[in-house]
């Protein structure tokens, strides 16, 4: 009987430890970002607090300050648009018309100040050498292979 009790106690302790680790670390590793519409509706309590905002970079909105690492651009979710003042080098995949998540703070002047951009890209990856050679992805052929027969 003692052996069975020890086994049940051991399993219970292990399960509780695993549950604690999952619940404690999972929440810290979730990355949530606000849409531009949500950022515009944030209460003054959020002014100056570090947050993330994600959306699409508006076409023809990127303005780079010559001789510096500062640039201004617009981020939209289709409903709202916010100005972003970014200081730092943007990632290689950052461009107009693409998705981006910026990390920084929203201020009283209704400008988002960012020091980090995470560029989102399309799912159709192709090495740059293939793009330069003019190779196109065979999307239709790929779709045919995925269809259920």
C-alpha positions, 0 to 999 in steps of 0.5 A: 500500500505504501508503494502505491501511495508514493507512486500516486504522490510522485505522479501528482507532484510531477503533474502539478510541477508541469502545470505550474511551468506551463501556466507561468511561462506560457503567459509570458511568452504570448505576444499580443499586439494591438491593431491601429484602431485599438491603439487609437482607442487606448486610454491615457493610462497607456501613454508611455507604456511599452506595447506592440501594434501590428498592421499593414504599412500604408503605400507611399507613407515611408519617409526616411530622414536623410543622414539618420536612422529615423523614419516615419510611416503609417500603419493601418488595419483598414479601419484606423491608421496611426503614424509611426516614428521609428528610430533604428534600422528597419529589417530587410523584409520591411516595405510598404504594403507589407505587414509589420509589428512595431514595438514602442509606446503611444504618446499624447500627441497620438504618435507611436514611437518605435525602436523595433520593427518585426516585418511580416512577409508573404508565405511564398518564400523564394530565394533571391537568386531565383527571383532575379532569374525570373523564376515564378512559383508554380502555385497552380501545380502546387494547389493540384498536389494538395487537392483531395482526389 
